[in-house]
C-alpha cells in the first residue's frame, strides 16, 4: 500500500548507475500508472503497474547494452505532486526527483546469467534483455546485489 500523498512508481537505472549513486539517487524519473489507472483495484491495478514497470525497463535497454550490465527498476513511492507527463497509454512519468531510500520497496533486476550471455551485436543484446524477465528482490538486498553484480 502506498503512503498517503504518494504514487507507486518504477525508477529505471542500470546496475552501474545504481552502484554509483545508491542510496543517494537523484534526478530520478519514475514511471507510474496514469491517474485513471491508479483508480483501478485488484488484478487490473496490478496489470497497470506491470505496464509502468515494463515502460521503465524499456527506457534503460540501450544504456544497459552499452554498459554491458543489468537493467534495474526500483519500485518506490514518489510524492504525488511531482511534475508529470504522459509517456504512453496508461503510463505517466513523474519527476525528476531525489529518491528517499526509505520509500523504495523492491528492486527488479535482469538475471545475471542473461546479462553474462548477452550477444556482442547491440540489437541482439537489446532483444535478449527485452525477452528476459526481471527478478524481484527485497529492498533490504540492494547493497548485497550491488556488490554481487559488481563482481561479475
Secondary structure, DSSP 8 states (H G I E B T S, - for coil): ---TTEEEEEEEEEHHHHHHHTT---SEEEEEE-HHHHT--HHHHHHHHHHHHHHHHHHTHHHHHHHTS-EEEEEEEEETTS-EEEEETTEEEEEEE---GGGEEEEEEE-HHHHHT--SSHHHHHHHHHHS-EEEEEGGGHHHHHHHHHT-
